[in-house]
Amino acid sequence: RQFGEAAAVGSKFIVSPGITRELLAAAKDSDVPLLPGAITPGEIMAAREAGLRFLKFFPAEQSGGIASLKAFASPLADVQFCPTGGITGKNAADYLSLPNVICVGGSWVAPDDLVKARRWDEIEALARAASKLGR
């Protein structure tokens, strides 16, 4: 239901913390791209069977982090991940160095306290620093 609602109001893409049959069915005939979360080989394989090759890896740090993603690199070589959950400015570059990581997500770029205080200049500085991470 939420996928349809988000698509109806003009979402350009939809991100989910997990993957379900119902979510895959809702996304199947939509033009709106879906980035579902997957952490187990079974979830990743189900996403592949549905034609997805880009997945959110959530919660990354709590689910084995870099070690898990390294383990997936060979048997699931055609899947790229966007790890989120425990990603920080200190470990983002380590994740981005992995061949199966295309991007990372993390609230360190826009922490709640800075958003609530409307300190946009500090958030902009964090975003600029984050944009320089990577390959």
Order of alpha helices (4+ residues) and beta strands (2+ residues): alpha-beta-alpha-beta-alpha-beta-alpha-beta-alpha-alpha-alpha
